[in-house]
Amino acid sequence: MTTPAAEYTLVRTLPGRYYVDPEVYRLEQERIFSQLWFCVGRADALPNPGDILTCDVAGENLLIVRSRSGSVHAFLNVCRHRGARLCAELQGSLRGGVIQCRYHAWSYNLEGQLIGAPNMRDLPGFERESFGLHRVPLEVWEGLLWVNLASQPEPIEAQLDRAIVERFGERETFSRYRIGTLGVGKTIVYDVAANWKLIVENFMECYHCAVVHPELSSLVPSFREGLAYQQGIGARFADGVESLTVTGKTTRPLLPGLLPQDERTYYGIVLLPNVFVNLHPDYVLIHRLEPKGPGRTLIVCDWLFDPPVIEQPGFDPSDAVEFWDLVNRQDWEACELCQANVDSRAYREGGIYAPTEAHIRRFNDFVLARLEGTGA
């Protein structure tokens, strides 16, 4: 529901410096990215023991590894000897299942335990057990890898289930899509010259849709009207539209477990701080944000499908991929146009939200609450 114009009070955006100030970004790393569960990838990117990926979270470089038992662990990517980075590649597999520092050959097993330290064996007071890798809490939730750098993180369900219930009023709608059982049909990585908050704000509103997304608006009439995140029950497709694809049609069946009300319906949700989930009748699209500074964000998009569909001869996800790639690029251009001017003297005090955008202020208030008391 939107607020009637006669009853609407002007709502201010964040001041422009919140999108460019390095100190604000540092505080966001300290108070948001390191204190909340932060998504760093997919568990199926590490199918075998010894498979690794590395990532940056809140100023720390992490090493994610699948152990011989099949579990996945996260460690600070720091050798306990002289602090050298253990693994430099973004993704790979460890030969012999050993994490070995290339500086002085200190070695660790896949559980992070120190198993080799040249010339240290008989050193008085040296206890190998005390020099394992620093472990970081990691959880696999709906097939996604989430880490938390807080000293005492809350259970991951408390953070993510709360967001889902706030969005939909219940968890069942989200659960029906069984995201953790789906497989990746296509991945695209975008390098966007915009602050992560601008990208979140853009996803949450559709005031821009009629202008920026004519193709999307033709498939979802309520988007043309500027309604997006205000619709907790989902957005219905236009007559004759079956899914969000280039043609509006799909040859793929309904995802297993969905109900009749999920046909011809789109649901979107932000899982703060860095994941967007787009639920369609025949596929799911995940946007994962990797903030790289005040004015740059990498966005990893995974198109997910039912594994039996992926395994069919001639599987072709291009109708869904090309549609969202178009929508994505339209969005990134709009976000970059904003980023180009948020440090203008004309935007020092920020701007204002239209009535259909007022709910975005709740996200801004979330950011301000996390930074509260820091002098930001």
KASUL-V408955 format. One record per backbone hydrogen bond with DSSP energy under -0.5 kcal/mol. NH is the residue of the N-H (numbers start at 1). CO is the residue of the C=O. E is the energy in kcal/mol with one decimal. If there is no record, write none. Layout:
nh=(NH/NH)
co=(CO/CO)
e=(E/E)
This chain:
nh=(7/8/8/11/13/16/18/19/20/21/25/26/27/28/29/30/31/32/33/34/35/36/38/40/41/43/45/46/50/51/52/53/54/55/57/60/62/62/63/64/64/65/66/67/67/70/73/74/75/76/77/78/79/83/86/92/94/97/98/99/100/101/105/107/108/109/112/115/116/120/123/126/127/128/130/131/132/133/135/136/137/139/141/141/144/145/146/146/147/148/153/158/159/160/161/162/162/163/164/165/166/167/168/169/175/176/177/178/181/182/183/185/186/188/190/192/192/194/198/199/200/201/202/203/204/205/205/206/209/210/211/212/213/217/218/219/219/220/223/224/225/226/227/229/231/232/234/235/236/237/238/241/242/243/245/246/255/258/262/263/263/264/265/266/267/269/271/271/272/274/275/276/277/278/279/279/280/280/284/285/286/287/288/288/289/289/290/292/293/296/297/298/299/300/301/301/302/302/303/304/304/305/309/310/311/312/315/320/321/322/323/324/325/326/327/328/329/330/331/332/333/334/335/336/337/338/339/340/341/342/344/347/348/350/353/357/358/358/360/361/362/363/363/364/365/366/367/368/369/370/371/372/372/374/376)
co=(4/4/5/353/351/347/15/16/17/17/21/22/23/24/25/26/27/28/28/29/32/32/147/145/145/143/42/43/66/48/92/64/90/62/60/57/55/60/75/53/62/73/51/65/71/67/65/136/63/134/61/76/84/79/77/52/50/94/95/108/98/106/101/116/99/113/109/107/107/117/120/123/125/126/127/128/129/112/133/74/148/146/139/144/141/41/139/144/38/137/150/155/155/156/157/157/158/159/160/161/162/163/164/165/171/172/174/175/178/179/305/303/303/301/299/190/297/192/195/195/196/197/198/199/200/201/202/226/206/206/208/208/209/213/214/215/216/216/220/220/221/223/222/204/228/230/231/266/234/264/219/238/248/248/243/319/281/255/259/259/260/242/262/235/279/277/269/275/270/271/271/287/269/285/267/277/278/283/304/278/302/276/286/300/274/287/298/296/296/293/192/290/190/288/188/299/286/300/186/284/302/183/306/306/307/309/312/317/317/318/319/320/321/322/323/324/325/326/327/328/329/330/331/332/333/334/335/336/338/338/341/344/345/347/11/354/354/355/357/358/359/359/360/360/361/362/363/364/365/366/367/368/369/371/371)
e=(-1.7/-0.6/-1.0/-0.6/-2.0/-1.6/-1.8/-2.0/-1.2/-2.8/-2.1/-2.3/-2.2/-2.2/-2.1/-2.1/-3.2/-2.4/-2.0/-1.6/-0.7/-1.6/-2.9/-2.8/-0.8/-2.5/-1.4/-1.9/-3.0/-2.2/-2.8/-1.9/-2.1/-1.6/-3.1/-2.1/-3.5/-0.5/-3.1/-3.2/-0.5/-2.5/-2.0/-0.5/-3.1/-1.4/-2.9/-0.6/-2.3/-2.5/-2.6/-2.5/-2.7/-1.2/-0.6/-2.0/-2.4/-1.4/-0.9/-3.0/-0.8/-3.1/-1.2/-2.8/-2.7/-2.3/-2.1/-2.8/-1.6/-1.9/-1.3/-1.9/-0.7/-0.6/-2.0/-1.8/-0.6/-2.9/-0.6/-2.9/-0.7/-2.5/-0.7/-2.6/-2.1/-2.9/-2.7/-0.5/-2.5/-1.6/-0.6/-0.9/-1.1/-2.5/-2.0/-0.7/-0.7/-1.3/-2.1/-2.7/-2.4/-1.6/-2.9/-2.5/-2.4/-1.9/-1.3/-1.7/-2.1/-1.5/-2.9/-3.4/-1.0/-2.1/-2.9/-0.7/-2.8/-1.9/-0.6/-1.3/-2.0/-2.8/-2.2/-1.9/-1.7/-0.7/-0.8/-0.7/-1.1/-0.5/-0.6/-3.3/-2.3/-2.7/-1.5/-0.8/-0.8/-1.8/-1.4/-1.1/-1.1/-1.7/-2.4/-1.0/-1.7/-1.1/-1.3/-3.1/-0.5/-2.4/-2.7/-2.3/-3.6/-1.2/-1.4/-1.2/-3.0/-1.7/-2.1/-0.6/-1.2/-0.6/-1.2/-2.6/-1.8/-2.0/-0.5/-3.4/-0.8/-0.9/-1.4/-2.6/-2.9/-2.8/-3.3/-0.5/-0.5/-2.0/-2.1/-2.5/-2.5/-2.4/-0.5/-2.4/-2.7/-0.5/-3.1/-2.6/-0.6/-1.1/-2.6/-2.4/-2.7/-2.8/-3.0/-0.6/-2.2/-0.5/-2.8/-3.6/-0.6/-2.6/-1.3/-1.8/-2.2/-1.0/-1.7/-0.9/-2.5/-2.9/-0.9/-2.2/-2.6/-1.7/-2.0/-3.4/-2.3/-2.0/-2.3/-3.1/-1.9/-1.7/-2.6/-2.5/-1.9/-1.7/-2.6/-1.9/-1.7/-1.1/-2.2/-1.9/-0.9/-1.4/-2.6/-2.2/-0.6/-1.0/-2.4/-1.5/-1.2/-0.6/-0.8/-2.0/-2.9/-1.8/-2.2/-2.7/-2.6/-1.9/-1.7/-0.7/-0.6/-1.8/-0.5)
